[in-house]
Amino acid sequence: MTIKVFTVFGVRPEAVKMAPVIAELSRRPEFAVVTCVTGQHRQMLDQVLKLFHIQPRYDLNIMRDRQDLPATFSRALTGLDDIFRADRPDIVLVHGDTLTTFAGSFAAFLNQVPVGHVEAGLRTHNKYLPFPEEMNRKLTGSLADVHFAPTNACRANLLREGVQEESIYVTGNTVIDALRTTVSEAYEFHNPILREMSFTGRVLVVEVHRRENWGEPMRQMSLAITDILGKFPDCRVIFPVHLNPVVRDVVYPLLSGQDRITLLDPLDTDDFHNLMARSHLVLTDSGGLQEEAPSLGVPVLVMRNNTERPEAVETGTVKLVGTEREGIVAVAIELLANKTSYQAMAKAVNPYGDGKASVRVAEGLLHNFGMTTIRPEEWKY
């Protein structure tokens, strides 16, 4: 028996986290892997496809300038439904919490095809934070037949929602698998500005983009960055700015041309991973960076009021600092001025994986399809 697996994704973070799963499934004769991308984020997605040598069989190319959520979802759903009708999979694997994730799971449901959800069970328990990601992953969880939860806390969330325990496999997060292939001490940057940079002093990496932080919260974050640099002359900021005009229209007027602030276009994935590896501190509203940076021993300040990744807060690798200027600055000062506080975060246990999550996903699929009686050993931290 060969299991025909469709992997479906549309944005860069999904692609990074699904790449090691595709590689692991592709090397096993029990699976026939078909990759389908929606192109929800075109330019950033294409770079990851090239980096990990992924050749999609299907590419919907749905991205439009200043696209809105309903139209994006509609294009993804209609395109994926057409594909699943014409080329029926045995299971559809979706990842995380994007509109592509929900569209892929719903299109599979409409065609009565089983759904496997990679990175299942993350919750903030507030349907508007993050928006629309929290509902994307909850609705996907309701449609999924197999749940690949990265941690025990994620499994507990699923059990509380009535998911059957036997359908849940605790795998760790596949991004740790990906980092093992992208980060190197001998790495040479593609970006010419980074390639010429000496990385003397302390580098603070900033990355913000979330919809709920557009406008005033993003202005507060930008002002906090200038305050922090004013306190610490040995620090500099490298800020790859999201391509969305709503983000750039706030960030550039406040931060461009300032001493010790380097604003860049979004970086290639391998450039960004290696930039984090050389940084002292990460300030972000991203979800994935809360998993990536701790695996590199870099503390993370999360500029949000809640997180679907509480494990990192509990183990001490991440601090929630809110979106107000004063709160962000206060915590940053404590870490930058107090070596003991900094080391406590930098050396805390990484709860997100050991680089074997993709193996557990593959073995979980084999177990779910009855091709082995042995459940994969679960990730524990």
Long-range contacts (C-beta under 8 A, 24 or more apart in sequence): 1-30, 1-369, 1-371, 2-29, 2-30, 2-31, 2-32, 3-30, 3-31, 3-32, 3-90, 3-91, 3-365, 3-366, 3-369, 3-371, 4-31, 4-32, 4-34, 4-88, 4-89, 4-90, 4-91, 5-31, 5-32, 5-33, 5-34, 5-89, 5-90, 5-91, 5-92, 5-93, 5-365, 6-34, 6-35, 6-36, 6-84, 6-89, 6-91, 6-92, 6-93, 7-33, 7-34, 7-35, 7-36, 7-93, 8-36, 8-37, 8-38, 8-80, 8-92, 8-93, 8-94, 8-100, 8-101, 8-104, 9-37, 9-38, 9-45, 9-94, 9-95, 9-98, 9-100, 9-101, 10-37, 10-38, 10-39, 10-40, 10-41, 10-45, 10-62, 10-76, 10-98, 10-99, 10-100, 11-40, 11-41, 11-44, 11-45, 11-98, 11-100, 12-41, 12-44, 12-45, 12-47, 12-48, 12-269, 13-96, 13-287, 13-288, 14-95, 14-96, 14-98, 14-100, 14-101, 15-45, 15-48, 15-49, 15-52, 15-54, 16-48, 16-52, 16-175, 16-178, 16-269, 16-288, 17-95, 17-96, 17-118, 17-119, 17-173, 17-174, 17-175, 17-178, 17-288, 18-93, 18-95, 18-118, 18-174, 19-48, 19-51, 19-52, 19-54, 19-178, 20-174, 20-177, 20-178, 20-181, 20-357, 20-358, 21-93, 21-118, 21-174, 21-358, 21-361, 21-362, 22-52, 22-54, 23-52, 23-358, 24-358, 24-359, 24-361, 24-362, 25-361, 25-362, 25-365, 28-362, 30-366, 30-371, 31-362, 31-365, 34-58, 34-87, 34-89, 36-60, 36-80, 36-83, 36-104, 38-62, 38-75, 38-76, 38-79, 38-80, 38-100, 38-103, 38-104, 39-63, 40-72, 40-76, 40-98, 40-99, 40-100, 43-243, 43-266, 44-243, 44-266, 47-268, 47-269, 48-269, 51-182, 51-268, 51-269, 51-270, 52-178, 52-181, 58-83, 58-87, 66-245, 69-99, 69-132, 72-99, 73-99, 73-102, 73-103, 76-100, 76-103, 76-104, 77-103, 77-106, 77-107, 80-104, 80-107, 80-108, 81-107, 81-110, 81-111, 84-108, 84-110, 84-111, 84-113, 85-111, 88-113, 89-113, 90-114, 90-369, 91-115, 91-116, 91-145, 91-146, 91-365, 91-369, 92-116, 93-117, 93-118, 94-118, 94-140, 94-144, 95-119, 96-122, 96-133, 96-137, 97-122, 97-130, 97-133, 97-134, 97-136, 97-137, 97-140, 97-287, 98-133, 98-136, 99-132, 99-136, 101-136, 101-137, 101-140, 102-135, 102-136, 102-139, 102-140, 105-139, 105-140, 105-143, 105-144, 106-139, 106-143, 108-143, 109-143, 114-145, 114-146, 115-140, 115-143, 115-144, 115-145, 115-146, 116-144, 116-145, 116-146, 116-147, 116-148, 116-361, 116-365, 116-368, 117-141, 117-144, 117-146, 117-147, 117-148, 118-148, 118-171, 118-174, 118-361, 119-148, 119-149, 119-150, 119-173, 119-174, 120-144, 120-147, 120-148, 120-149, 120-150, 120-154, 120-158, 120-168, 121-147, 121-149, 121-150, 121-151, 121-153, 121-154, 121-155, 121-156, 121-157, 121-158, 121-168, 122-150, 122-154, 122-157, 122-287, 122-308, 122-309, 123-154, 123-157, 123-308, 124-306, 124-307, 124-308, 126-306, 128-212, 129-212, 129-304, 129-305, 129-306, 130-210, 130-211, 130-212, 130-287, 130-304, 130-308, 131-211, 131-212, 132-211, 133-287, 133-308, 134-308, 137-308, 145-368, 146-364, 146-365, 146-368, 148-357, 148-360, 148-361, 148-364, 150-291, 150-352, 150-353, 150-357, 150-379, 151-311, 151-351, 151-352, 151-379, 151-381, 152-378, 152-380, 153-310, 153-311, 167-368, 169-360, 169-361, 169-364, 169-367, 169-375, 169-376, 169-378, 170-360, 170-378, 170-379, 170-380, 171-353, 171-357, 171-360, 171-361, 171-364, 171-376, 171-378, 171-379, 172-352, 172-353, 172-354, 172-355, 172-356, 172-357, 172-360, 172-379, 173-291, 173-352, 173-353, 173-357, 174-353, 174-357, 174-358, 174-361, 175-288, 175-291, 175-292, 175-295, 175-352, 175-353, 176-291, 176-295, 176-350, 176-352, 176-353, 176-354, 176-355, 176-357, 177-353, 177-355, 177-356, 177-357, 177-358, 179-273, 179-292, 179-295, 179-296, 179-355, 180-355, 182-269, 182-270, 182-273, 182-274, 183-273, 183-274, 183-277, 183-296, 184-274, 187-270, 187-274, 189-271, 189-274, 189-275, 190-268, 190-270, 190-271, 191-264, 191-267, 191-268, 191-271, 193-262, 193-264, 194-238, 194-264, 194-267, 194-271, 194-275, 197-262, 199-278, 201-234, 201-235, 201-236, 202-232, 202-234, 202-235, 202-236, 202-280, 202-281, 202-336, 203-235, 203-236, 203-237, 203-238, 203-275, 203-278, 203-279, 203-280, 204-228, 204-235, 204-236, 204-237, 204-238, 204-279, 204-280, 204-281, 204-282, 204-283, 205-237, 205-238, 205-239, 205-275, 205-276, 205-279, 205-281, 205-282, 205-283, 205-284, 206-237, 206-238, 206-239, 206-282, 206-283, 206-284, 207-239, 207-240, 207-242, 207-282, 207-283, 207-284, 207-285, 207-286, 207-289, 208-242, 208-247, 208-251, 208-283, 208-284, 208-285, 208-286, 208-303, 209-242, 209-244, 209-247, 209-285, 209-286, 210-285, 210-286, 210-304, 213-285, 213-303, 213-304, 213-323, 214-246, 214-247, 214-250, 215-250, 217-303, 217-323, 218-247, 218-250, 218-251, 219-250, 219-254, 220-323, 220-324, 220-325, 220-328, 221-283, 221-285, 221-303, 221-323, 221-325, 221-328, 222-250, 222-251, 222-254, 222-255, 223-254, 223-325, 224-325, 224-328, 224-329, 224-332, 225-255, 225-261, 225-283, 226-254, 226-255, 226-258, 226-261, 227-325, 227-329, 228-328, 228-329, 228-332, 228-333, 228-336, 229-258, 229-259, 229-260, 229-261, 231-329, 231-333, 231-336, 232-336, 232-337, 235-260, 235-280, 235-336, 236-260, 236-261, 236-262, 237-261, 237-262, 238-262, 238-264, 238-275, 238-279, 239-263, 239-264, 240-264, 240-265, 240-266, 240-267, 240-272, 241-265, 241-266, 242-266, 281-332, 281-335, 281-336, 283-328, 283-332, 285-323, 290-318, 291-352, 291-353, 293-317, 294-318, 294-348, 294-350, 294-351, 294-352, 295-350, 295-352, 295-353, 297-346, 297-347, 298-346, 299-335, 299-342, 299-345, 299-346, 301-328, 301-331, 301-332, 301-335, 303-328, 311-351, 311-352, 311-381, 312-351, 312-352, 314-351, 315-348, 315-349, 315-350, 315-351, 315-381, 316-344, 316-345, 316-348, 316-349, 317-345, 317-348, 317-349, 317-350, 317-351, 318-345, 319-345, 349-381, 350-381, 351-381, 352-381, 353-379, 354-379
